[in-house]
Amino acid sequence: MKYRKIIIFFIPLIIATIWMSYKYYKYKIDAALFVAAYSNDVTYAEKLIKKGANVNARHHFRYKDIQTPLLIAILEGNPEMVSFLIDHGASTDKIDSWRFFPLDLSIAIEGGRYSISSSAPRTPWATVRKKQREIIPILVKANAPSKKQMNK
């Protein structure tokens, strides 16, 4: 009887510990996918997705507003990563904290109407703007929505 009470007391603690470990593991894998998107490391991103990383995870990463790996790849001017993430199920209709869809963000960067003043991207800004010319067709091909479409 005495041991039964002890077991009943510890089972919820053990289950909670396992659950929290799993959540922490998922968070670390998702955060690693942001690093892969930031650094344009497609092979690492592929390994992370095979381990269960969420291509639509939302976090504060490097920039002050909430991002997804796809938005990070766009901000860094990484067309290979943008294409890879879309091919692996990244949603093109997720907006960032500034209410930009990925297509709107890419168009704004390419047109010089969007800049990051507080924390510049790793890639030189002029290069990021030029790379948007490769990213925009990828997003259009993936039927990415824009604010203009939503307002019609």
Secondary structure as GFF3:
##gff-version 3
##sequence-region A 1 152
A	DSSP	alpha_helix	2	39	.	.	.	ID=ss1
A	DSSP	alpha_helix	42	50	.	.	.	ID=ss2
A	DSSP	beta_strand	59	60	.	.	.	ID=ss3
A	DSSP	beta_strand	66	67	.	.	.	ID=ss4
A	DSSP	alpha_helix	69	76	.	.	.	ID=ss5
A	DSSP	alpha_helix	79	87	.	.	.	ID=ss6
A	DSSP	alpha_helix	102	110	.	.	.	ID=ss7
A	DSSP	alpha_helix	125	141	.	.	.	ID=ss8
A	DSSP	alpha_helix	147	151	.	.	.	ID=ss9
###
